[in-house]
Amino acid sequence: MATKVSGIRLARRLDEVGFSDIVQIRNKVMELRAAGHKVHSLHGGEPYFETPDAIKYAAVKALTDNQTHYAPSSGIAPLRKALVEKLAAKNKILATTDEVIVTVGGSQGLYAAFQSVLDPGDDALVFSPYWTPIGDLVTGTQARPLLVPTITARRNGLRKTLEQFSTPKARAIYYNTPQNPSGVVFTRADAEEVARFAIERDLIVIADEAYEDLVYDGEHLSIASLPGMAERTITCFTFSKTYAMTGWRAGYAVAKEPFMTALRKIVLYSTNGVATPVQYAMLQALTTPESEIAARREEYRKRRDLLIAGLNEVGLECEPPAGAFYAFPSAEKIHKQSRTAAQILLEKVHIATIPGVVFGAQGEGHLRFGYAISIQEIEDCVEALRRFFT
């Protein structure tokens, strides 16, 4: 007699979708702190400052004004209008209010973008090393990420390298600048190469511009602003990094049809939009003077330079990142395998970092150090490294 197979199982599209090593590292950090140890926390990805008071007060005012009802799932009209103005002024992306959608953080925008354009069996070109969730966002659509080494691409030419790694099933390119974890900033020439390749191959670009305001060397360029790219690009943004709003879950995306209809469907049937008071906080955040954003960027530059000097002093070779707030030094002086290197630093020196391999095979041999922390914390970390290596 045949054994009946249970129908209680997960959807197969989740079979290869996992959880990040970063979560496990955070848990280990909490264990060490609970045991009374001081841990140098360079594993995180949150700004060094708190959400500005004016933004918090805008949310409080929205609450007291009873702005607590359903909002349009794509976002309140004043916010979308302000986003259109910001995109035109800062990103040179011309859009209408119907081509902008408010999302639950940049993550929902990226999730919706991949879900909107990838079918099972498709391939997506992903510059690597890459932000860890991207691989799972691609495999969650039952598509395949094709990892394109960023270093190779910049050395040999982005277009040439994309041609080398592409397949007939390639449908999209994930384009992140400034990059997490490496801090690489794609230049205008880089963007133009990617754009030409995308147009020639009729590919869609999913642009991740989470760190747009954190470029120290060069300029930030939105690839959707280049000729012929607005109609084939979904660009995702977040309020998390610029305005220290990580816990607010505030983001947005800009795209033309047919992509916007798909994005609206995914937002509608997942979260039905962003919390109404949060949207009023976002509206206030957009009034932040550029001088204030620039001043914070200089604070990050100080932290970058201090950490990079310390890493190179102890033999963890690292070029200054051009953007974002991470250093990505070679860890081979500690151990060739980055997971082991991260474990050694955490257990023996109580410095929490992220092993490079979790950002893709191209990240192996490196560690990610986040410098969005206080100057004192960076100095303490550098001193701990000096003691460890002497």
N, C-alpha and C positions, 0 to 999 in steps of 0.2 A: 504494500500500500504506500503510495507516494506521500511524502511529508509536505504538508501545506506550508508554503513560504509566507512569513508574516508580511502584512502590508504596512507595518509600522517602520518607516525608514525616512531618511532625509531625501530631499530632492538631489538628484545626482550632480546638478550644477555646483553644489557646495562641496563635492568630494575633495577637490584640490584647493579649496579656500581655507587658509589657516589663520592662526593668531600670531601676532608679531612677537619676536624675541624681546622687543622693547618692554612689553608688559611683564615678562618674567624678570627683567632687570629691575624694573620699578619695584616689584615685589621683594626682590633681594635687598634693595636699598631700604625698604621699610622694615625688613627683618633686622638689618644691622642697626638701624636707628632705635628700634624697639629694644635692642640689647644694649643700648647706651653708647654706641659708637657714633662718632662724627663722620659723616660721609660728604665728600666733595662732589656735589651734584652737577656734573657736566654732561649728563645724559638727556636732559630735557630739551624742549623746543618751545618754551614760553618766553615772552619778553621780560626784561629785567624790571620793568616798572608796572605799576597798577593801572587799571582802567582810569583815565582822567575823570575828575569829579564832574565836569560838565556833561559828560556822556552818561554817567550814573544818574545824575539829577534829571536828565531828559527822560530816562526810563521811569523814575519815580513820579515825575510830573504826568507822564502818560497814564500811570496807574491811578493817580488821584483825579485825573480828568476822565476816568472811566474808559480809557482806550484799551479795553479788555475783551472786546467782542471779536468775532470772526473778522479777519481782514481778507482781501482778495488773495487767493493762494499764490499769485505771482508777485505780490507785494503791494503795499499802499502806494497810491499815485504820487504823493510828494517825494517819496524815497526814490521811486523809479525815475522820476524827472531829474532829481539831483544826481543819480547815478549816470544818466545820459550826459549830463553836463560835465561830470567828472571824467567820463570816458573820452569825451571830445577834447577836453583841455589837457589831460595828463597822458592819455594813451593814444590820442589821435585816431580813435575808433569812433566812427560816426554811426549812431544807432538811434532808433526811435524807442519810446517807452514800451512798445510792444515787443521789442527785441532784447529786453532786459528782464531777468527774473531773479527774485530774492530767494536765497537758499539757506538751509540749515548748515552754515559753515561752508567753507570751500569744499569740504569732503562730499557734501551732497551734490554740489555742482559737478564734481568729477564723476561721482557714481552715476548721476543722471546722464552725463555726456557719454560715458562708455556704454551704458545700457541703450542709449538712443541710436548708436551707430554700429555696434558690433553684433554680428550674428554668430551662432555656433559654427566653428570651423574657420572663422576669419583669423587673420594675424594683425597684431598691432606693433608697430615699431616703437621701442621705448629706449630713450637714451639712458645709459647705465654707467655708474650707479644711480639708483633712483629712489625716491621716497617709498618706503616699504609697502604701503597699502596698494600702490599702483599695480603691482603684479597680480594681486588678488582681485582687484577691481576688473582687470582684464579677464582672468580665468573665471571669474564669477559670471561672465557673459558666455562662457564656454568657447571663448576665443583663446588665442595663444600669444603671449608676449614674446617679441623678438628683440633680444637685448643688443643694443648698438653701443659699443664702448665710446664714451664721450671723448676720452683722451685720444683714441685712435682717429675719431672723426675730426677732431680739431687739428690733428697733425697731418692727416692725409686728405682732408677736405670732407665736409659734411655730406655733400651730395654724392661723392664717390663712395663713401662709407655706407650711406643709406642704400645705394644701389647694390652694394656687396651683401648686405644683410637682408634685403627685402625679398619677398616671394610673390608669386602671382596672387596669393590670397591676402596680401597686405591691404588693409582698408583704412587704417588710421595711423597717425604719428602722435605720440605723447611728447609734448615740447614744454619743458620746465626751465624757466630762467627768472631770477637766479636759482641755481640748483640746490636742492637738499639731497645728499649730505655734503657735496664737495665745495659749494660756494661758487661754482663756475657761472659766469655770466656770458651768455651768447652775445656776440657783437652784431651790429647791423649786417655785416657781410655774412656771418653765420646764418642769420635769419633769412637773408635773401637766398642763400643756397637751399635751405630747407623749403622755402616757399616755392622755388623753381621745381624742386623735386616733387613736391605735393601736387602742383598744378600739372606737371607732365604725366604723373601716374594717377591723377584724379583721386587723390587721397584727402581724407579729412584730418585736420589738425586739432588736437585737444590741447589747448595751451593752459598751463598752470602758472599763474603769476602771483602766488602767495607772498613773495618777498619783493614785490615791485619797488617798494620804497627803501630797500636796503641794498643799494648798489654803491660801493665805495670807489671802484675803479671803472671808468667807462660810463655808459648810459643804459637805462632800461628801455628796451624797444618791444612793443607789443606786435607780434607777428601778424595779427589781424589787421594792422594798419597798413601793411604793404599791399601794393596793387594786386587785385585778383584773389586776396586771401580772406576778406571779410565773409564772403559767401561760402567758404569751406572751413571756417574755424569756429570752434566753440571755446571761448575764453572764460576761465574760472578765476574768481578772486575771493579773498577773505578779508575780514576786518581784524582777524586774530593778531597778526604780527604788527601792523602799522599802529593800531590803536590799543593793543594789549587787551583784546576782547576774546581770548581763547574760549572761556567758559560761556560766552554769550551765544555761541554757535551762530555766527552772522557771516553770510557770504552772498555772492551773487554771480550770475553768469550772463554773458552777452553772446547772442548768435542770431543768425537770420533763419528764415524758413528753408527747408522743412524742419530744421533742428529745434526751433523754439517750441513748436507744437508738441514735440516729443518730450522736451524738458518739462513743459507744463504738466503733461500727463503724469510723469514720474513724481514730480513734487506734489501734485494734487492727491495722488493715490498712495503716497507714503506718509507725508507729514501734513498735507493740506496747508503748507506755508510755514512761515517763521512767526514766532510769538509776537503779537501786536506791539507790546511795550518795547521789545527788542528792536523793532523796526524804527521806532522813534529815537532810540539811542543811536542807531546807525545813521539816521538823518542828522543828528547832532554831530556825530563823529566826522561827517563829511565837511563840516564847517571849520575843522581844525586848520589853522594857518600852516602853509608850507614851511614857514620858518621854524615852527615847532617840530615838525616831522624831520626837518634837516638837522635840528639840534640833537634829536635823539639818535639820528644816524651817526653823528659825530661821536656820541657816547659809545655806540657800538664799535666804531672804528678804534677808539682807545682800548676797548676790551680785546678786540681782535689783535691789535699790535702787541699788547702785553702778553697774551697767551701764545701767539706765534713765536715771539722771541723766546719765551720760556721753553716751548716744545723743541725748538731748534737747538737751544743751549744744551739740553740733555740728550740730544741725538735722535729725537723723533722728528725726522725731516718733514717740513711742511711749508709749502708756498702760501703766501697770504691769500685767502679767498677774496674774490672780487665782489662777492655779495652774500646775502643771507647772514646767519649768525652761527655758523659751524666751521670748525677746523677739521681737516681730514688727513692727519699725518700718517706716514708710514709707521706701522707698529712692529716691524720685523725685528727691531732691537729687543723687544720684549718676547715675542713669539711669532712664528710665521703664520700661525692660524689666528685670525682676529678674535674668534670666540674665546680661545685660550688666553690671548693677550688681555682681553677685557676682564676675564675672570681673575687673572693675576693682579691687575690693578685694583679691582674692587676688593678682593680678599686681603691683599698684602698692604695696599696703600689707602684703601677706602676711597678711591676715585672711581666714580661711576661714569662709564662711557658706553658707547654703542659699537658693537663689533661691525666692521665694514661689510662683512659677508651678508648681513641681513638686508643690505641695499643692493643685492645682486652680486653675481660672481666677480664682477669687475671691482667690487669694493673690498675683496679679500686682501689681507695684508695691511689694512688700515683700521683706524678707530675714529669714530666721530666724537669730537669734543664740542659741546655747546657752550658758547661764551655769552649767552644772554643772562648773565648773572652779575652780581656786584663785583666791583674792582677788588675788594678785599677777598672775596671767594676765589677769584682767579689767582691772586697773589698767594693765597694759602695753598692752592692746588699746585702751582709752580714750585713752591718751596717743598711740598711733599714729594714731587717728582725728583727734585734735586737730591733729597735725602735717599730716595729709593735707588738712584743710579750712582751714588757715591759710596 
